[in-house]
Amino acid sequence: MALSTTDLGSGSGSSMAKTIAPGNHVLKINNVELEDFKFIEGAKHLILHVETEPIEGFEGFALDKDNPEKGHFKGQIGRVKASQYAYADGATKSGIKIQRDRSVLIFLQGLSKALGINEWFLEQDGQHETIDDFVEAFNKTAPIKDKYLEMCVAGKEYLNKNSYTSYDMWLPKAENKKYAFGEVEAGKVITYDEAKHLKKLEVKDVNNFGDDDDFTSPGGLSTDFSLD
């Protein structure tokens, strides 16, 4: 039988990755969470759980892996850290004092302004005892449902437990009056540049296949930390 070049399908659907990769994306935030940074006591990462706009003919991960009847995500999803570096109390090399909770609030203030919910943010003044309480309130009461932002997502590659390339992702620092997130098509978001925004996985020669090779980098947690 002769080879057909017209009956090949669309190449979409199940072959499409269910998670995002570093790049420029239009994303909504489904929720945020504080995650302990295990290398420094008290330090935390702020994680954004994001999702792309719905993709026609696409079935994403289950909304609840223990209850498939709840359906699936309609877009690709991802875990993106608010910063490459963990938030912590301390001081920079030049002596500037850094407060973990204030740094997290400054980020959430900027995010709220971009989402058009700054009124909600201001209403939270004096309402929460801890930063954990504030983040919980953001998830429960902030009007963020289906509000999309353009984002530039940076990251680094690592091998997951199945030996496939995955990404530890974060929002890069502002540069040249461009920012990591903003209103869609407003022209204020950093243009993704792989040379600057992606740390490629170092390819090493394999010398043996013993148990000492059975190691993968931790997913979703970076060992990077800085107060600069």
Buried (B, 14 or more C-beta within 10 A) or exposed (E): EEEEEEEEEEEEEEEEEBBBBBBBBBBBBBBBBBBEBEEEEEBBBBBBBBBBBEBEEBBBEBBEEEEEEEEBBBBBBBBBBBBBBBBBBBEEEEEEEBEBBEBBBEBBEBBBEBBEBBEBBEEBEEEBEEBBEBBBBBBEEBEBEEBBBBBBBBBBBBBEEEEEEBBBBBBBEEEEEBBBBBBEEEEBBBEBEEEEBBBEBEEEEEEEEEEEEEEEBEEBBBEBBEBE
